[in-house]
Amino acid sequence: MKNYNIPTRVPFTSSESDFQKLIDSGDSYTNKKDLIDYAATDFLSLRDSLISYMKAVYPTDYQNFSESDYGMMFTELVAYMGAVMSFKADALANESYLSTAQNRRNVKKLLQLIGISLKGPTSAGANAKLTLDDAETGDFYIDAEDRTFSLPSPFDGAPLQYTLYKTRNGKIEGLNTNQSRLDFSVSESDGTTGLEWTNLALLEGTLIEEVGVFNSTEVFKTISLTENPVTENSVQVFVVDSGELGGAYTQVANVLSASGPSDRIFDVMYDDSFNATVRFGDGVVGASPPNDSAYRILYRVGGGLRGNLLGSTINTPLSISTGINGTITNTSQATGGLDAETINSAKKYGPLVFKQQDRLVTLQDFRSYVSRYSSPTGGQAIGTATTRKAYSSANIIDLYVLQKATATQLQRATVEYKVNLLNDLKTYKMLTDEVNVVDGLIRTVDLVL
C-alpha cells in the first residue's frame, strides 16, 4: 500500500479572524462616522444607538445582545457615562444664561455681573401701644437691650423677636440717628396722662449693635456683620470722624454707582445664608472712611413670612432697668414680612433695574423700581405707573401701589412705606417730574368653575 504523506491541516480560526479585521468589508467600516447618532443624549437613546452601531459595524464579531452578557454590561456603562456627560453639558449651558438658569447661586452670580444683588428677607411691622402699670410724671427712656420682645411664631412655634420704635405722623423715627435708646416724655402720652403711648411701632427682628475701628489696607473697606439673617435695608452705619467723611452713611444698591469721592454711602452684600458684608467706596467712587476712625452699625436680624401675625396679638410685659414696668401690645396686624427674593422675580426684574442705569425716565423704569424696592422699615409692593392725559400734566406721574401683606395677600400701603418710597424716588427721577403715590384698589371676584 502506497503511503501518501499528507500534511497535517493547521487550524486557521485565529488567523482567519485576525485576517478578516484587515479586510474592508464594506461601507460599515469605511464610513463609521455616518453611523453615529449625535442626537442621542439620554441613557436609553445612547444604549440603543450603541447597539445599532455594533450590529452595523461588527455583525459577525458580536451577536449576543442579552442583558446578562458582559458586552451589554459595558455597553450600558458607556451609555451611563454618556448620559451624565450630556446632562452636565446641558446644565452648564443652561446655567450660563440668566433666562435659563435655575440654580439660585448661579442666578445670583450672573446678576452680580451687572451690579444687581438679590434682595434679602423683609420684616413685618405693626402699630403698637405702651401701657405702664403706674403713671409717670417725668421723662424716661428704654435702652437698646430692652427694646426687643420675644414671642412664639404662629408659623413654626420658634421664638420670634420684635423691636420697638417710635413714630411721628405715621413715620418711624430713629432710623438715621446715632442713638439706640428710645426717649419718652409725658407730653407725648395719650392725653398727657403719662400712662399710655400709642406713637409706637413694632418691627420684626432683633436689634443688633456693633462697634469697631477701621484698620484695613483694602481698596474697598468692608465690615462683616456677625449675626444673620440680616433684614433687607435695615443696616445703619455711623462713622465717628471730625472731617467731612464722618456722620451717617446711606445705603445704596451698589457703591460703584457713586459720583464722587465724598459720597458717604455703602452697600450690603449677602451670601447664601444672608450673612451680610458692608462695603464702602474706595475714595474715587464713594467715600472711604479713614483708618483709625470708629464706626457704629445698627441692624436687625430676622425677617420672612414667619413674622406676620395676622391672627395673633402681641401682649408682652416690659421691664425697664430704671424700675418702670408696663405692657407692649400691637394695635394692628403685623404684616409685610416676606422671604428673600425668588430667582424668578430676580430674573424678571433684575435686567430691568440694570436698564434704568440709576435713573427713572420711562414708565417701565418706575414699575420695575417699585417691584424691587424694600422699605427700611419693612415692606414691599406691586405697582404700576401712568401719566396724565392733559398735555400740561405730562410730567406728573401717578404711581399706583399695593403693599404685600403676605406672599399671597395685598393691602393698602402704609404711610411709612409711601414716605420712604417718595424719598427714595427723589434721588433717581428727572428734575421736572412730579411723582404721586396713589393707593391701588383691591377687587374681589366671584369665580364659578
Secondary structure by P-SEA (a helix, b strand, c coil): cccccccccccaaaaaaaaaaaccccccccccccccccccccaaaaaaaaaaaaaacccccccccccccaaaaaaaaaaaaaaaaaaaaaaaaaaacccccccaaaaaaaaaaabbbbbcccbbbbbbbbbbcccccccccccccccbbbbbbcccccbbbbbbbcccccccccccccccbbbbccccccccccccccccccccbbbbbbbbbbbccccbbbbbbcccccccccbbbbbbcccccccbbbbccccccccccccccbbbbbccccbbbbbbccccccccccccbbbbbbbcccccccccccccccbbbbbccccccbbbbbccccccccccccaaaaaacaaaaaaaccccccaaaaaaaaaaccccccccccbbbbbbcccccccbbbbbbbbcccccccccccaaaaaaaaaaaaacccccbbbbbbbbbbbbbbbcc
